[in-house]
Amino acid sequence: MAHAPQIKIPATYMRGGTSKGMFFSLTDLPEAAQVAGKVRDDLLLRIIGSPDPYGKQTDGMGGATSSTSKTVILSKSEQPDHDVDYLFGQVAIDRPFVDWSGNCGNLTAAVGAFAISKGLVDQSRIPENGLCTVRIWQANIKKTIVAHIPITHGEVQETGDFELDGVTFPAAEVEVEFMDPSDGEGSMFPTGNLVDDLEVPGVGTLNASMINAGIPTIFLNAEEIGYTGAELQEAINGDAEALTKFETIRAYGAVKMGLIQDISEAAARQHTPKVAFVARPKDYVSSSGKEVQSADIDLLVRALSMGKLHHAMMGTAAVAIGTAAAIPGTLVNLAAGGGSRSAVTFGHPSGTLKVGAEAKLVDGDWAATKAIMSRSARVLMEGWVRIPGDALNQ
């Protein structure tokens, strides 16, 4: 029986922040995959190696974690005063599902560099040396992001001495500004409250701050759910009962936030909302063996992504943390000591991260004006990715 040969598609494998994924120019995709739909999803699933019942993504480019099962599609922007349109797809590992419901803040750090190298940014905007300001339209959540990309001799500068906890080697610093980072339409606090009583059958009634900023996020107090806030991945990811509890909390929180109508819909919306828990500062040892001192951080935060505790912190969740910390009375703000603040440094499993945010009251509702953080990014490999030619015809 004859089988269709493999097809090859131009692609770039990039690290952005503490994530990595496959980057594509929209026009390089097969024509049928240049529009949203099943063909595009099937293509990305096969490239990443999903669904994989073994959970390894061995026959694809994915790394079998939520941080490494990601795809990005970029095109010249159709929005006024923007350079590039950025579409993010989170690929499930064990199911045939691509989640388009949110952004990846970490990979955002790599978007500007890719856009410059692929000619998506007008040459007149690229300095010979200095910083190139890339205006990004985040198509999933319809928001503006501004990335400041270092340029040397007219090309993207990837190497440098900026260190990011969760990434082994230093690289060039990329400052990313998330403008008006409230995710989607409506109130930044969809329930109208800074803290809610979240009723979760089988778990109890929990204090929760539920915010749409960066990415929809449900914040809990660590001690209320039996944790210290200093946990590393193995303390939770090896506990099936704990993971089930967090998913139940996430589902009921999603309903309360108005993201879904019924908890049964949560399985088809894995990427959002996120669940995170916070605690007052305390000393702990990070996953790399680095000692984190309580005096060096404002609070502890641990967050789950795609059903597992994240090894560091999602960039979009960092925006949510910074924004919530800037608003007196949220659980995040209270864990950081309360009061008003324009920046916060938090401890995560891999170390620490600082994020700045601005928020203000407008007609009685809180609104975020921007959130800022530094990440790094670099190209890991570029060329073509190959998949069996019949993968799109199944």
C-alpha positions as CSV (number, residue, x, y, z in Angstrom):
1,M,0.0,0.0,0.0
2,A,1.4,3.4,-1.0
3,H,1.7,6.2,1.5
4,A,1.9,9.9,0.9
5,P,5.4,11.2,1.3
6,Q,6.2,13.8,4.0
7,I,5.6,17.5,3.4
8,K,7.8,20.2,4.8
9,I,6.8,23.5,6.1
10,P,9.1,26.5,6.9
11,A,9.3,26.8,10.7
12,T,11.4,28.2,13.5
13,Y,11.8,26.6,16.9
14,M,12.2,29.4,19.5
15,R,12.5,29.8,23.2
16,G,10.6,32.8,24.7
17,G,10.9,33.3,28.4
18,T,10.4,29.9,30.2
19,S,8.5,28.4,27.2
20,K,9.4,27.2,23.8
21,G,7.4,26.5,20.7
22,M,7.1,26.3,16.9
23,F,6.8,29.6,15.1
24,F,5.3,30.0,11.6
25,S,4.6,32.8,9.2
26,L,1.0,32.5,8.2
27,T,1.7,32.5,4.5
28,D,4.2,29.6,4.8
29,L,1.4,27.3,6.0
30,P,-0.5,25.1,3.5
31,E,-3.3,27.2,2.0
32,A,-6.0,25.2,3.8
33,A,-4.3,25.9,7.1
34,Q,-4.1,29.6,6.6
35,V,-7.6,30.0,8.0
36,A,-8.9,28.8,11.4
37,G,-10.5,25.4,11.5
38,K,-9.9,21.6,11.6
39,V,-7.2,21.6,9.0
40,R,-5.1,24.1,10.9
41,D,-5.6,22.3,14.2
42,D,-4.8,18.9,12.7
43,L,-1.6,20.3,11.2
44,L,-0.4,21.7,14.5
45,L,-1.3,18.6,16.4
46,R,0.7,16.4,14.0
47,I,3.7,18.8,14.1
48,I,3.8,18.9,17.9
49,G,3.1,15.1,18.2
50,S,-0.4,15.1,19.7
51,P,-2.5,13.4,20.8
52,D,0.0,11.0,22.5
53,P,-1.5,8.5,24.9
54,Y,2.1,7.9,26.2
55,G,2.3,11.6,27.2
56,K,5.8,12.0,25.6
57,Q,5.1,13.7,22.2
58,T,8.0,11.5,20.9
59,D,6.8,11.7,17.3
60,G,6.7,15.4,17.2
61,M,8.3,18.7,18.2
62,G,6.5,19.0,21.6
63,G,8.4,18.5,24.9
64,A,5.5,16.8,26.8
65,T,4.9,19.8,29.1
66,S,2.5,22.7,28.9
67,S,5.5,25.0,28.5
68,T,6.8,23.1,25.4
69,S,3.6,22.2,23.6
70,K,3.0,25.5,22.0
71,T,2.6,27.0,18.5
72,V,2.6,30.6,17.2
73,I,1.4,31.9,13.8
74,L,2.5,35.4,12.8
75,S,1.5,37.7,9.9
76,K,1.9,41.3,8.9
77,S,-0.6,43.2,11.0
78,E,-4.0,44.1,9.7
79,Q,-4.4,46.6,12.6
80,P,-3.5,50.3,12.3
81,D,-0.3,51.2,14.0
82,H,0.8,47.6,14.6
83,D,3.5,45.6,13.0
84,V,2.5,42.0,13.5
85,D,-0.5,39.9,14.3
86,Y,0.3,37.2,16.8
87,L,-1.9,34.1,17.2
88,F,-1.1,31.5,19.9
89,G,-2.3,27.9,20.0
90,Q,-1.8,25.8,23.1
91,V,-1.6,22.1,22.0
92,A,-3.0,19.5,24.4
93,I,-0.6,16.6,24.9
94,D,-3.0,13.6,25.3
95,R,-6.0,14.9,23.4
96,P,-6.7,16.1,19.9
97,F,-7.2,19.6,20.9
98,V,-5.7,23.1,20.3
99,D,-6.8,25.8,22.7
100,W,-7.0,29.3,21.2
101,S,-8.6,30.9,24.2
102,G,-5.7,32.9,25.5
103,N,-2.2,34.3,25.0
104,C,1.3,33.0,26.0
105,G,3.1,35.8,27.7
106,N,6.5,33.9,27.7
107,L,6.5,33.3,23.9
108,T,5.5,36.9,23.4
109,A,9.1,37.7,24.1
110,A,10.1,35.8,20.9
111,V,7.4,37.4,18.7
112,G,9.3,40.6,18.0
113,A,12.5,38.8,17.1
114,F,10.8,36.5,14.7
115,A,8.8,39.3,13.1
116,I,12.0,41.3,12.5
117,S,13.9,38.4,11.0
118,K,11.0,37.4,8.7
119,G,10.5,40.9,7.3
120,L,7.1,41.5,9.1
121,V,8.5,44.8,10.6
122,D,9.1,47.7,8.2
123,Q,12.8,48.1,7.6
124,S,12.5,51.8,8.4
125,R,11.6,51.0,12.0
126,I,14.7,48.9,12.6
127,P,17.7,50.9,13.9
128,E,21.3,49.9,13.1
129,N,21.9,49.7,16.8
130,G,19.7,50.1,19.8
131,L,16.1,49.0,20.5
132,C,13.5,48.2,17.9
133,T,9.9,48.8,19.2
134,V,7.7,46.1,17.8
135,R,4.0,46.7,18.1
136,I,2.2,43.4,18.4
137,W,-1.5,42.7,18.0
138,Q,-2.4,39.7,20.2
139,A,-5.1,38.2,18.1
140,N,-6.4,35.7,20.7
141,I,-7.4,38.3,23.2
142,K,-7.4,41.4,20.9
143,K,-4.8,43.4,22.9
144,T,-1.7,45.4,22.1
145,I,1.7,44.3,23.3
146,V,4.9,46.3,22.8
147,A,8.2,44.5,22.7
148,H,11.6,46.3,22.8
149,I,14.0,44.1,20.9
150,P,17.8,44.8,21.1
151,I,19.4,45.3,17.7
152,T,23.1,45.1,16.9
153,H,24.4,45.9,13.3
154,G,20.8,45.9,12.0
155,E,20.1,42.4,13.3
156,V,18.3,41.0,16.4
157,Q,20.7,40.6,19.3
158,E,19.9,37.3,21.1
159,T,23.0,36.8,23.3
160,G,23.6,38.8,26.5
161,D,24.0,38.6,30.3
162,F,20.3,38.9,31.3
163,E,19.4,36.0,33.7
164,L,15.9,34.7,34.0
165,D,15.1,32.2,36.7
166,G,13.7,29.1,35.0
167,V,16.1,29.4,32.1
168,T,19.6,27.9,32.4
169,F,21.6,30.3,30.3
170,P,21.8,34.1,30.1
171,A,20.6,36.0,27.0
172,A,19.7,39.5,25.8
173,E,17.0,41.2,27.8
174,V,13.6,41.8,26.1
175,E,11.3,44.3,27.8
176,V,7.6,43.5,27.1
177,E,4.7,45.9,27.8
178,F,1.2,44.5,28.0
179,M,-1.1,47.5,27.2
180,D,-4.5,47.5,28.8
181,P,-3.9,43.9,29.8
182,S,-7.5,43.1,31.0
183,D,-8.2,39.9,29.1
184,G,-11.3,40.2,26.8
185,E,-14.3,42.4,27.2
186,G,-16.1,43.4,30.4
187,S,-14.9,44.0,33.9
188,M,-11.4,43.1,35.0
189,F,-13.1,41.5,38.0
190,P,-16.0,39.7,36.3
191,T,-17.9,39.1,39.6
192,G,-17.6,42.7,40.6
193,N,-15.6,41.7,43.7
194,L,-12.0,41.8,44.7
195,V,-12.5,38.6,46.8
196,D,-15.3,36.1,46.3
197,D,-16.6,33.1,48.2
198,L,-16.0,30.3,45.6
199,E,-18.2,27.3,46.4
200,V,-16.6,24.1,45.1
201,P,-18.5,20.9,45.8
202,G,-16.3,18.3,47.5
203,V,-13.7,20.9,48.3
204,G,-15.5,23.6,50.3
205,T,-16.0,27.4,50.1
206,L,-12.7,29.2,49.3
207,N,-11.7,32.8,49.3
208,A,-10.8,33.6,45.7
209,S,-9.7,36.7,43.7
210,M,-10.7,36.2,40.1
211,I,-9.2,38.6,37.6
212,N,-9.1,39.0,33.8
213,A,-5.7,40.6,33.3
214,G,-3.0,39.0,31.1
215,I,-5.0,35.8,31.3
216,P,-8.1,34.9,33.4
217,T,-6.7,33.7,36.7
218,I,-8.2,32.4,39.9
219,F,-6.1,33.3,42.9
220,L,-6.4,31.3,46.2
221,N,-4.7,31.4,49.6
222,A,-2.2,28.6,49.8
223,E,-2.9,27.7,53.5
224,E,-6.6,27.5,52.8
225,I,-6.0,24.6,50.4
226,G,-3.3,22.9,52.5
227,Y,-0.1,24.3,51.0
228,T,2.7,26.7,52.1
229,G,3.2,28.4,48.8
230,A,6.8,27.1,48.6
231,E,6.0,23.8,46.8
232,L,8.0,22.6,43.9
233,Q,6.5,20.6,41.0
234,E,6.9,17.1,42.4
235,A,4.8,18.0,45.5
236,I,1.7,18.5,43.4
237,N,2.2,16.9,40.0
238,G,2.7,13.5,41.5
239,D,-0.5,13.8,43.5
240,A,-3.4,12.7,41.3
241,E,-5.9,13.7,44.1
242,A,-4.5,17.2,44.3
243,L,-4.6,17.7,40.5
244,T,-8.2,16.6,40.4
245,K,-9.0,19.1,43.2
246,F,-7.3,21.9,41.3
247,E,-9.2,21.1,38.1
248,T,-12.5,21.0,40.0
249,I,-11.7,24.5,41.5
250,R,-10.8,25.7,38.0
251,A,-14.0,24.5,36.5
252,Y,-16.2,26.1,39.1
253,G,-14.1,29.3,39.0
254,A,-14.6,29.4,35.2
255,V,-18.3,29.3,35.6
256,K,-18.3,32.0,38.3
257,M,-16.1,34.2,36.0
258,G,-18.6,33.7,33.1
259,L,-16.0,32.0,30.9
260,I,-18.2,28.9,30.5
261,Q,-21.8,28.1,31.3
262,D,-21.4,24.7,32.8
263,I,-18.5,22.9,34.5
264,S,-18.7,20.2,31.7
265,E,-17.3,22.8,29.3
266,A,-14.0,23.2,31.2
267,A,-12.4,20.2,29.6
268,A,-12.6,22.0,26.2
269,R,-11.0,25.1,27.7
270,Q,-7.8,23.9,29.3
271,H,-5.7,26.9,28.7
272,T,-7.9,29.3,30.6
273,P,-8.6,30.2,33.3
274,K,-5.4,29.5,35.3
275,V,-5.4,28.6,39.0
276,A,-2.7,30.0,41.3
277,F,-2.2,30.1,45.1
278,V,-0.4,32.8,47.0
279,A,1.3,33.1,50.4
280,R,3.4,35.5,52.5
281,P,7.2,35.4,51.8
282,K,9.3,32.6,53.3
283,D,12.7,31.1,52.6
284,Y,12.8,28.1,50.3
285,V,15.1,26.3,47.9
286,S,14.1,26.5,44.2
287,S,14.1,23.6,41.7
288,S,17.7,24.5,40.6
289,G,19.0,24.5,44.2
290,K,19.1,28.2,44.5
291,E,18.2,29.6,47.9
292,V,15.4,32.2,47.8
293,Q,15.3,34.5,50.8
294,S,12.1,35.9,52.1
295,A,13.7,39.3,52.3
296,D,14.1,39.3,48.5
297,I,10.5,38.7,47.6
298,D,7.1,40.3,48.3
299,L,5.1,37.0,48.2
300,L,5.1,33.4,47.0
301,V,3.0,32.3,44.0
302,R,2.5,28.9,42.5
303,A,0.4,28.4,39.3
304,L,-1.0,25.5,37.3
305,S,-1.1,25.4,33.6
306,M,-2.8,22.7,31.5
307,G,-3.5,20.7,34.6
308,K,0.0,20.7,36.1
309,L,2.0,22.9,38.4
310,H,4.2,25.2,36.2
311,H,7.9,24.9,36.6
312,A,8.3,28.7,36.8
313,M,5.6,31.2,35.9
314,M,3.5,31.8,32.8
315,G,4.1,35.3,31.4
316,T,0.4,36.0,31.2
317,A,-0.1,34.8,34.8
318,A,2.7,37.1,35.8
319,V,0.7,40.0,34.3
320,A,-2.3,38.9,36.4
321,I,-0.1,38.7,39.5
322,G,1.4,42.2,39.0
323,T,-2.0,43.7,38.2
324,A,-3.7,42.1,41.2
325,A,-0.9,43.1,43.5
326,A,-1.4,46.7,42.4
327,I,-5.0,46.7,43.6
328,P,-5.5,47.0,47.4
329,G,-7.6,44.2,48.9
330,T,-7.0,41.3,46.5
331,L,-5.6,38.1,47.8
332,V,-2.4,38.8,45.9
333,N,-2.1,42.3,47.3
334,L,-2.7,41.1,50.8
335,A,-0.2,38.3,50.5
336,A,2.3,41.0,49.5
337,G,1.6,43.0,52.5
338,G,-1.3,45.2,51.3
339,G,-1.3,48.8,50.3
340,S,-0.6,50.4,47.0
341,R,2.3,49.2,44.9
342,S,3.5,49.6,41.3
343,A,5.7,46.5,41.2
344,V,6.0,43.2,42.9
345,T,8.7,40.5,43.1
346,F,7.4,37.0,43.7
347,G,8.9,33.6,44.3
348,H,8.0,30.8,42.0
349,P,9.3,27.2,41.8
350,S,12.4,28.2,39.7
351,G,13.3,31.4,41.5
352,T,12.0,34.9,41.4
353,L,10.4,37.4,39.0
354,K,9.6,41.1,39.1
355,V,6.7,42.5,37.3
356,G,5.4,46.1,37.3
357,A,1.8,47.1,36.7
358,E,-0.4,50.1,36.8
359,A,-4.1,50.1,37.7
360,K,-6.7,52.7,38.5
361,L,-10.3,53.2,39.4
362,V,-12.5,54.3,36.5
363,D,-16.2,55.0,37.3
364,G,-16.0,52.6,40.2
365,D,-14.3,49.7,38.3
366,W,-10.7,48.8,38.4
367,A,-8.8,49.0,35.1
368,A,-5.2,48.1,34.3
369,T,-3.3,50.5,32.0
370,K,-0.2,48.4,31.5
371,A,2.0,45.6,32.9
372,I,5.8,45.4,32.3
373,M,8.3,42.6,32.6
374,S,11.6,41.5,31.2
375,R,12.1,38.2,29.5
376,S,14.6,36.8,27.0
377,A,14.3,34.8,23.8
378,R,16.4,33.1,21.1
379,V,16.1,30.9,18.0
380,L,16.9,27.3,18.8
381,M,16.5,25.9,15.3
382,E,15.2,27.1,11.9
383,G,14.4,25.4,8.6
384,W,11.5,23.1,7.9
385,V,9.3,20.9,10.0
386,R,8.0,17.7,8.3
387,I,4.8,15.7,8.7
388,P,3.3,12.8,6.8
389,G,1.5,14.1,3.8
390,D,-1.8,12.4,4.7
391,A,-1.9,13.9,8.1
392,L,-4.3,16.6,6.9
393,N,-6.6,14.2,5.2
394,Q,-7.5,12.0,8.1
